[in-house]
Amino acid sequence: MTKKFANKIFLFGLGVAFTSAALAHHNYFRSTNHAAQLDGFQEVPSVLTEGSGMFKARLGKDKLYFTFKYNNVAGPIKFAHIHFAQPGANGGVLAFLCTNDGSNAPANVPSCPGEGEKLQGMISGDGVLEIAEQGVVAGDFEALKKAIKNGAAYINVHTDAFPSGELRGNIQGQSGSEKNKKYDQRNSQPDDSDSDHKPHKRYDHHSTRAENTNNYRKEYY
């Protein structure tokens, strides 16, 4: 193998690695962060409980990665779901987060954690359940994505004390790309403390306030 040919192979491999890294970076910022704070007051109807919980997730192209935990519920937890409905309404079950009651749960659904313990899990298309009366077909991950992104999905934690639900929270979020854009905008603002920054215009104290304001706007806008 000649040195020239070896260099070509090296450069080709470097290009493939760079492209893969760029695609991974692009897909990361296409995913979205979501969260829900859980309590009894969001249940429909509301329930009085000392319990609380937290749900956090990253929604990607075809998977939802999540963490879930709870505390101080009134009775043993039966299961926790993602439901399909807007705030203030009840809807069907889109997917299981966990179950301590194996009935009707898809394969590979994890057991629910104990109080104060954190569950980390993943939901893909196989975990999406049919809700015929709401137009959802089993296995339709896009339906789950649309429900979450449009504020029409909520977490519901069912317990022995409150079988219909003791803790509930609407899933809300902000896209990673939007967060990144805001970060870039904040860090692109002029820094007055930077000595290498373009010198400011010297404003004439004898000029009118309106003239100085116009000069400032021309310089920064």
C-alpha positions as CSV (number, residue, x, y, z in Angstrom):
1,M,0.0,0.0,0.0
2,T,1.5,3.3,-1.1
3,K,1.7,6.2,1.3
4,K,-0.5,8.3,-1.0
5,F,-3.2,5.6,-0.9
6,A,-3.0,5.2,2.8
7,N,-3.5,9.0,3.3
8,K,-6.6,8.8,1.1
9,I,-8.0,6.0,3.3
10,F,-7.2,8.0,6.5
11,L,-8.9,11.2,5.1
12,F,-11.9,9.2,4.0
13,G,-12.3,7.6,7.5
14,L,-11.9,11.0,9.1
15,G,-14.6,12.4,6.9
16,V,-17.0,9.6,7.8
17,A,-16.3,10.1,11.5
18,F,-16.9,13.9,11.2
19,T,-20.2,13.3,9.3
20,S,-21.4,10.8,11.9
21,A,-20.6,13.2,14.7
22,A,-22.4,16.1,12.9
23,L,-25.5,13.9,12.4
24,A,-25.5,12.9,16.0
25,H,-25.2,16.5,17.1
26,H,-28.1,17.5,14.7
27,N,-30.3,14.7,16.0
28,Y,-29.6,15.6,19.6
29,F,-30.8,19.1,19.1
30,R,-33.9,17.8,17.2
31,S,-35.0,16.0,20.3
32,T,-37.0,17.8,22.9
33,N,-37.0,18.0,26.7
34,H,-40.2,17.5,28.7
35,A,-41.2,17.4,32.3
36,A,-44.3,17.0,34.5
37,Q,-44.8,17.8,38.2
38,L,-47.2,15.4,39.8
39,D,-49.8,16.0,42.5
40,G,-53.4,15.1,43.4
41,F,-54.9,18.5,42.6
42,Q,-54.4,17.9,38.8
43,E,-56.5,14.7,38.9
44,V,-60.0,14.9,37.4
45,P,-61.7,15.2,39.9
46,S,-58.9,16.4,42.2
47,V,-57.9,14.2,45.1
48,L,-56.4,15.2,48.5
49,T,-53.1,13.5,49.0
50,E,-49.7,14.2,50.5
51,G,-48.1,12.5,47.5
52,S,-46.0,14.2,44.8
53,G,-43.9,13.1,41.9
54,M,-41.6,14.0,39.0
55,F,-41.4,13.0,35.4
56,K,-38.6,14.1,33.0
57,A,-38.1,12.9,29.5
58,R,-36.2,13.4,26.2
59,L,-38.4,12.8,23.2
60,G,-36.4,11.7,20.1
61,K,-37.3,10.6,16.6
62,D,-38.6,7.1,17.6
63,K,-38.0,6.8,21.3
64,L,-38.9,8.5,24.6
65,Y,-36.3,8.2,27.4
66,F,-37.6,9.1,30.8
67,T,-37.0,9.2,34.5
68,F,-39.8,9.0,37.1
69,K,-40.1,9.0,40.9
70,Y,-42.7,9.7,43.5
71,N,-43.1,10.1,47.3
72,N,-45.7,9.9,50.1
73,V,-48.6,8.3,48.2
74,A,-51.5,7.1,50.2
75,G,-51.3,3.4,49.1
76,P,-49.1,1.0,47.2
77,I,-48.6,2.0,43.5
78,K,-50.3,-0.2,40.9
79,F,-49.0,1.4,37.7
80,A,-48.2,4.7,36.0
81,H,-49.2,5.7,32.5
82,I,-49.0,8.4,29.9
83,H,-52.6,9.3,29.0
84,F,-53.9,11.2,26.0
85,A,-56.0,14.2,26.9
86,Q,-55.7,18.0,27.5
87,P,-55.5,19.4,31.0
88,G,-58.7,19.1,32.9
89,A,-60.0,16.1,31.0
90,N,-59.5,12.3,31.2
91,G,-58.2,10.3,28.3
92,G,-57.1,6.8,27.3
93,V,-53.7,5.2,28.1
94,L,-51.1,5.9,25.5
95,A,-48.2,4.0,27.2
96,F,-47.1,2.4,30.4
97,L,-44.3,3.9,32.4
98,C,-44.2,1.0,34.9
99,T,-46.5,-1.6,36.5
100,N,-46.8,-3.7,39.7
101,D,-49.9,-5.3,38.3
102,G,-49.0,-7.2,35.1
103,S,-52.5,-7.2,33.6
104,N,-52.8,-5.5,30.2
105,A,-49.2,-4.2,30.2
106,P,-47.0,-4.8,27.1
107,A,-43.9,-7.0,27.4
108,N,-40.8,-5.4,28.9
109,V,-42.6,-2.8,31.0
110,P,-40.5,-2.3,34.1
111,S,-41.8,-2.7,37.7
112,C,-42.6,0.5,39.4
113,P,-40.0,1.9,41.8
114,G,-40.4,2.2,45.6
115,E,-41.0,5.6,47.1
116,G,-38.1,8.0,46.6
117,E,-36.5,5.7,44.1
118,K,-35.8,6.8,40.5
119,L,-37.0,4.7,37.5
120,Q,-35.2,5.2,34.2
121,G,-37.0,3.8,31.2
122,M,-37.6,4.0,27.5
123,I,-40.8,3.9,25.3
124,S,-40.7,3.1,21.6
125,G,-43.5,2.3,19.1
126,D,-44.0,-1.1,20.6
127,G,-45.1,0.5,23.8
128,V,-47.9,2.7,22.3
129,L,-51.3,1.3,23.0
130,E,-54.5,1.5,20.9
131,I,-57.1,4.1,21.9
132,A,-59.7,3.5,19.2
133,E,-62.2,6.1,20.4
134,Q,-59.4,8.8,20.2
135,G,-58.0,7.7,16.9
136,V,-54.8,6.1,18.2
137,V,-53.5,2.9,16.5
138,A,-51.3,0.5,18.5
139,G,-47.6,1.0,17.8
140,D,-48.0,4.6,16.5
141,F,-45.1,6.4,18.1
142,E,-46.0,9.6,16.1
143,A,-49.3,9.7,17.9
144,L,-47.4,9.8,21.2
145,K,-45.1,12.5,19.9
146,K,-47.9,14.7,18.7
147,A,-49.8,14.3,21.9
148,I,-46.8,15.4,24.0
149,K,-45.8,18.3,21.7
150,N,-49.3,19.6,21.6
151,G,-49.8,19.6,25.4
152,A,-52.3,16.7,25.2
153,A,-50.5,14.1,27.3
154,Y,-50.3,13.6,31.0
155,I,-48.8,11.3,33.6
156,N,-51.2,9.4,35.9
157,V,-50.0,7.4,38.9
158,H,-52.6,4.8,40.1
159,T,-52.5,3.4,43.6
160,D,-54.5,1.0,45.7
161,A,-55.9,4.0,47.6
162,F,-56.9,5.9,44.5
163,P,-57.3,3.3,41.6
164,S,-58.4,6.0,39.1
165,G,-55.3,8.1,39.9
166,E,-53.6,9.7,42.9
167,L,-50.9,11.8,41.2
168,R,-51.2,13.6,37.8
169,G,-49.2,16.1,35.8
170,N,-49.4,17.5,32.3
171,I,-46.3,16.9,30.2
172,Q,-44.7,20.2,29.1
173,G,-41.5,21.0,27.4
174,Q,-39.1,23.1,25.3
175,S,-37.1,21.9,22.3
176,G,-33.4,21.5,22.6
177,S,-32.9,23.5,19.4
178,E,-34.8,26.5,20.8
179,K,-32.7,26.3,24.0
180,N,-29.6,26.2,21.9
181,K,-30.8,29.2,19.7
182,K,-31.4,31.2,22.9
183,Y,-28.0,30.4,24.2
184,D,-26.4,31.5,21.0
185,Q,-28.4,34.8,21.0
186,R,-27.3,35.5,24.6
187,N,-23.7,34.9,23.9
188,S,-23.7,37.0,20.7
189,Q,-24.5,40.2,22.5
190,P,-21.8,42.9,22.6
191,D,-19.6,42.7,25.7
192,D,-18.7,46.1,27.0
193,S,-15.9,44.6,29.2
194,D,-14.0,43.2,26.2
195,S,-11.1,45.5,25.4
196,D,-10.9,44.2,21.8
197,H,-14.5,45.2,21.2
198,K,-15.2,48.0,18.7
199,P,-14.8,51.3,20.5
200,H,-18.0,53.0,21.5
201,K,-18.9,56.3,19.9
202,R,-18.4,59.3,22.1
203,Y,-21.7,60.9,22.7
204,D,-22.0,64.7,22.9
205,H,-23.4,65.6,26.2
206,H,-24.6,68.9,24.6
207,S,-26.7,66.9,22.1
208,T,-30.3,66.2,22.7
209,R,-31.4,62.9,24.4
210,A,-33.2,61.9,21.2
211,E,-30.0,62.4,19.1
212,N,-27.9,60.3,21.5
213,T,-30.6,57.6,21.5
214,N,-30.6,57.4,17.7
215,N,-26.8,57.1,17.7
216,Y,-26.9,54.3,20.2
217,R,-29.5,52.4,18.1
218,K,-27.5,52.8,14.9
219,E,-24.4,51.4,16.7
220,Y,-26.1,48.3,18.2
221,Y,-29.1,47.6,16.0
